[in-house]
């Protein structure tokens, strides 16, 4: 069997960088070169400050960088030297969850390798299997034809996204009836046929994969004349959009039907904790809806750089003209973000937000002070927070027994929950 000695990975992003770093660590006899046209990104991979944040990644990179792991912009040279080139992740799709990517790579549920039925295709499949067999048990390495591997990747993310949209739809019903979506999720999750994974109601899913892969599935179904199937999967995306708009509308309703010129602290901008990735983050959309209503946002995230937040909010379709410069401030810590705010909104479930001194925060906020928990992060603190004086609104549950009365003197227009969301263009 052909022995792989040199691997080239094209693309030093969230998939290529971590995946090939782990391959280099687990296969010390293989030289792994990760190439990219982005020189600044490659320079970052070769520095002490990696271009992405992922728990455990820095230690993996530093253990083998310069030994058998290299990052370069010399794409042609790396391809010429390589025995194996990673180009498309769909023929060898990754099933990584950001925040646990290193653990997922070192102890995967499965490794899926697709290839043509031709002799050359099967030879390539066997060669790649041999690479993974350095640390992955053979029974966890699945081989399929190329179409099966591609559809397996799309279907896996579509099923996970579907579960999130399903529980989020139930969260709306819980708020209307007085049920608690966490209790409902726990009850149905104990059914072994259903299981308890991905039943966490929230402000909506984000990240680069779920929406992209569901929409790819929708496109395939439409192209293959399967309109009913396409509409079924499109509803997963529509429900996610609805959840974001519904949460933003609830913020506006609770703040006496207007957020114009009101300071609102946004805690968390990454699409989930333990990553600095903001792609398709619900925070972007919540911020957009609040900016459209004239809110002054003070945003804090422990891992997302200021420049990334400004870039995300400045995209065409997210903000207009000088909206961001007028309405957005990036704070250096959560206390600064909440100082003088009418409300704080938790958009990312960073553990540090559970440890904040909320009594200190309440003293510096305008009254009545509101907490909008879009991640059900503060469930265990509700009683304590109410004693402090907070009005609490959360996903899938009615918390505040008493709502401060408000009588509007005029009809204040707000966005419609039925309006189609403006999509952020890909850049």
Secondary structure, 3 states (H helix, E strand, C coil): CCCCCEEEEECCCCCHHHHHHHHHHHCCCCEEEEECCCHHHHHHHCCCCCCCCECCHHHHHHHHECCCEEEECCHHHHHHHCCEEECCCCCCCCCCCCCCHHHHHHCCCCEEEECCCCHHHHHHHHHHHHHHCCCCCHHHEEEECHHHHHHHHHHHHHHHHHHHHHHHHHHHHHHHHCCCHHHHHHHHHCCCCCCCCCCCCCCCCCCCCHHHHHHHHHHHHHHCCCHHHHHHHHHHHHHHHHHHHHHHHHHHHHCCCCCCCCEEEEECCCCCCCECCCCCCHHHHHHHHHHHCCCEEEEECCCCCHHHHHHHHCCECCECCCHHHHHEEECCCHHHHHCCCCEEEECCCCHHHHCCCHHHHHHHCCCCCEEEECCCCCHHHHHHHHHHCCEEEECCECCCCCCCCCCCCCCCCCCCCCCCCCCCCCC
